[in-house]
Amino acid sequence: VFREGEVIVNEGDQGQSMFMIGEGLVEISIAYKDRQGHMREKTLFDLGFPEYFGEMALFLNEKRSATVKALMNTV
């Protein structure tokens, strides 16, 4: 169970699991540099039941490609 606002995975972390959403809503975002060289964050999309995330890092044995944060209490 993840509380609203809690980061579930961080972009760049090593992935050792994938997540299936039982209820709730999560936000998928990535970090990038703007034209002035400042780090920014861009929301790509939201996921909810019955979607999943984290499989790419798990199956490809790569680092997380995005940050995932709970937008509400999420199971």
N, C-alpha and C positions, 0 to 999 in steps of 0.2 A: 504494500500500500504506500503510495506517495501522496504527500500533501500538496495542496495548491501552492504553486511557486517553487516547489522543490525540483532541483536539477536531477534527472535520472541518469543521464550519461553526458559526458563532456567531449566535445570535438577534440580529437588528438589522443584520447585515452586508448589503451589497448582494450579490444573487445573480447570478452570471454563468455558472453551470453546474448541471447536475443529475448525480446519481450513481446508478449501477446496482451493486448488491452482487453480486459474483462469488462470494465466500465470506466467512464471518465473521458478526459480529453488531454492530449499532449501537443506541444508546439515543437516543430523541427526548425532549427535555425543554424546558420553558418556565420563564421567570422570572415571579414574581408577588409582590405585597405581601400579607403576612398582615394580620390585623385590627389588629395593633400597628404596622403600617407598615414591618415588616422585610422585606427582600427574601429570598425563598425560591426554591427550584427544585423543580419537580414533574416526575417522569418520566411521560410519556404512554403510551409503548409502545416495544417493540423491533422492529427489522426485520432480516431476514436474506435469504439467497439465495432466490428471484430478485427480491426487491423493490427499490424505488428510492425516492429522496427528492431534494428540491431543485427539483422541477419548478414548484412554485407561484411561487417568486421569479423563476425564469427566464421562464416564460410570461407572468406578470402584470407583470413589470418592477418588482417590489416588494422590500422588504428581507426577509431570512430571518425566518420566523415562529417558528422553534425552533432550539435548539442540538442538534447531532448529535455524539455521542462514540462512538468504537470501544470495545466491551466486550471484544473480543479482537482479535488481529491480523486485519485485514479488507482484502479486495481489492475 
